[in-house]
Amino acid sequence: MLRKIFILLLPLVFTCVTIYIFRAPVLRSFATFLIREDSLQKADAIFILSGGAYDRGNEAAKLFDAGWAPRIICTGGNEIPMLCVFDIDTLESDMARCNLLQLGIPDSIIVMVRMGTSTKEEFKIIKKFCAEHRYKRIIIVTSKLHTYRVDNVFRNPLHDSDIELIIRGAPSSRFNELEWWQSEEGLIAVNNEWLKTFYYWWKY
């Protein structure tokens, strides 16, 4: 009897030991699956998606300084709840603009689109904006872990409208995406993005 139990448990034990030994690559794959970036090319504009004004603004400023696009568009209609404590009424797009100005980006090349409360909404807003301004190639800057979902929401619809999409992920200043399990913020970020990814799969 004990031998049978041992034989039955052996594969499970072997699997658990294997996962433990290779835990770093396994855990890392949960993040690498969510990261989808394109090679850089000259574009008509850089769009900063809302939800991470500091990191995304930093990345957009680097791209602008390197000459990849002549203007930066800040999107986002969500308020910043924490700033209500200081009686400050501002949006995520406003925060992105403030960060760009602090980084030395000229105000004259920053365009504000103070709308969009989700990735899906921002896609519709950006698509309309590109059609109105006849943009043919754009760079979308978002967080690295958000790039897979952006790719799913933006890629095919924009391709149908003859707008070429370049997705770039801004690295987090608070944790290393490839070692996300080593910090609480990394755990929360990966967990939230997977939940949102499944939600978008189900809804859209």
C-alpha positions in Angstrom: 0.0 0.0 0.0 2.8 2.4 1.0 4.6 1.6 -2.2 1.5 2.4 -4.3 1.1 5.7 -2.5 4.8 6.5 -3.1 4.5 5.7 -6.8 1.5 7.9 -7.1 3.1 10.8 -5.2 6.5 10.6 -7.0 5.4 12.5 -10.1 3.9 15.2 -7.9 7.0 15.5 -5.8 9.2 15.5 -8.9 7.1 18.3 -10.5 7.2 20.4 -7.3 11.0 20.0 -7.0 11.4 20.9 -10.7 9.3 24.0 -10.3 11.2 25.1 -7.2 14.6 24.6 -9.0 13.4 26.6 -12.0 11.2 29.0 -10.1 12.9 32.1 -11.4 12.4 31.4 -15.1 8.9 30.2 -14.5 8.0 33.3 -12.5 9.8 35.5 -15.0 7.7 34.1 -17.8 4.5 35.6 -16.2 6.0 39.0 -16.9 7.7 38.4 -20.3 4.4 37.1 -21.7 2.9 40.5 -20.9 5.7 42.5 -22.6 5.3 43.2 -26.3 7.5 45.9 -27.8 8.3 47.0 -31.4 11.5 48.3 -33.0 11.7 52.1 -33.1 11.0 54.0 -36.3 10.4 57.7 -37.0 6.8 58.6 -36.2 4.4 61.5 -36.4 3.8 61.6 -32.7 4.3 59.9 -29.3 1.2 59.1 -27.3 1.5 58.7 -23.5 -1.3 56.5 -22.2 -2.7 57.4 -18.8 -2.0 55.4 -15.7 1.7 56.1 -15.1 2.7 59.7 -15.7 6.1 59.5 -14.2 7.5 56.4 -15.8 5.7 56.8 -19.1 6.6 60.4 -19.2 10.2 59.7 -18.7 10.2 57.2 -21.6 8.4 59.5 -23.9 10.9 62.3 -23.1 13.8 60.0 -24.0 12.1 59.1 -27.3 11.5 62.7 -28.1 15.0 63.8 -27.2 16.3 61.0 -29.5 14.4 62.4 -32.4 11.8 59.6 -32.9 8.8 62.0 -33.1 8.2 65.8 -33.2 5.4 66.0 -30.7 4.0 64.2 -27.6 0.3 63.8 -26.9 -0.9 63.1 -23.3 -4.1 61.3 -22.9 -6.2 60.4 -19.8 -9.4 61.7 -18.2 -9.1 59.9 -14.8 -8.6 62.1 -11.7 -5.8 61.5 -9.2 -7.7 60.6 -6.0 -4.7 61.1 -3.7 -4.3 64.7 -4.8 -7.8 65.4 -3.5 -6.2 65.5 0.0 -4.5 68.7 -1.1 -7.6 70.0 -2.8 -5.9 69.6 -6.2 -8.2 68.9 -9.1 -6.0 67.4 -11.9 -6.1 64.5 -14.4 -3.6 61.9 -15.3 -2.9 63.7 -18.6 -2.1 66.8 -16.6 0.4 64.9 -14.5 2.1 63.5 -17.6 2.5 67.1 -19.0 3.9 68.3 -15.7 6.5 65.6 -15.8 7.5 66.3 -19.4 7.9 70.0 -18.6 10.2 69.2 -15.6 12.2 67.0 -17.9 12.8 70.0 -20.2 10.3 69.1 -23.0 9.0 72.4 -24.6 5.4 73.1 -23.8 4.8 73.9 -27.5 5.2 70.3 -28.6 2.9 68.9 -25.9 -0.7 68.2 -26.9 -3.3 67.6 -24.2 -6.2 65.2 -24.8 -7.8 65.2 -21.4 -10.1 62.2 -22.1 -10.0 58.4 -21.7 -10.5 56.3 -18.6 -9.5 52.9 -19.9 -7.3 51.3 -22.6 -10.3 50.7 -24.8 -11.5 54.3 -24.5 -8.0 55.7 -25.2 -7.8 53.5 -28.3 -11.0 55.1 -29.7 -9.8 58.6 -28.8 -6.3 58.1 -30.4 -7.7 56.5 -33.5 -10.0 59.5 -34.0 -7.1 62.0 -33.2 -4.8 60.3 -35.8 -7.5 60.4 -38.5 -8.1 64.1 -37.8 -4.4 64.9 -38.0 -3.5 62.4 -40.7 -1.0 60.5 -38.7 0.4 57.5 -40.4 2.8 56.1 -37.8 2.5 56.6 -34.0 4.4 55.5 -31.0 2.4 54.4 -28.0 4.2 54.7 -24.6 2.8 52.7 -21.7 4.1 50.5 -18.9 6.1 47.4 -19.9 3.6 45.1 -18.3 0.7 46.9 -20.1 2.1 46.4 -23.6 0.5 43.0 -24.4 -3.0 44.4 -23.7 -2.3 47.5 -25.7 -1.1 45.4 -28.6 -4.4 43.4 -28.5 -6.6 46.5 -28.2 -4.8 48.7 -30.7 -3.0 46.6 -33.3 -5.6 45.1 -35.7 -8.1 48.1 -35.7 -5.3 50.6 -36.4 -3.9 48.3 -39.1 -7.3 48.5 -40.8 -7.1 52.3 -40.8 -3.6 52.3 -42.3 -2.0 53.7 -39.2 1.3 52.0 -38.2 1.6 51.3 -34.5 4.9 51.2 -32.5 4.5 50.1 -28.9 7.1 51.0 -26.4 7.2 50.0 -22.7 8.4 52.3 -20.0 10.3 50.4 -17.3 9.0 50.8 -13.8 11.0 53.0 -11.4 9.6 51.0 -8.4 10.5 47.4 -9.3 12.2 45.2 -11.9 9.7 43.7 -14.2 11.8 40.6 -14.7 12.1 40.0 -11.0 8.6 41.2 -10.1 8.1 38.6 -7.3 10.8 40.2 -5.2 8.7 43.3 -4.3 5.2 43.9 -3.2 4.6 46.5 -5.9 5.8 44.0 -8.5 3.4 41.3 -7.2 0.5 43.8 -7.3 1.4 45.0 -10.8 1.6 41.6 -12.4 -1.5 40.3 -10.6 -3.5 43.3 -11.7 -2.3 43.1 -15.3 -3.2 39.5 -15.6 -6.6 40.1 -14.1 -7.2 43.0 -16.6 -5.9 40.8 -19.5 -8.4 38.1 -18.7 -11.1 40.7 -18.4 -10.3 42.1 -21.8 -10.2 38.6 -23.3 -13.7 37.9 -21.9 -15.3 41.3 -22.7 -13.7 42.2 -26.0 
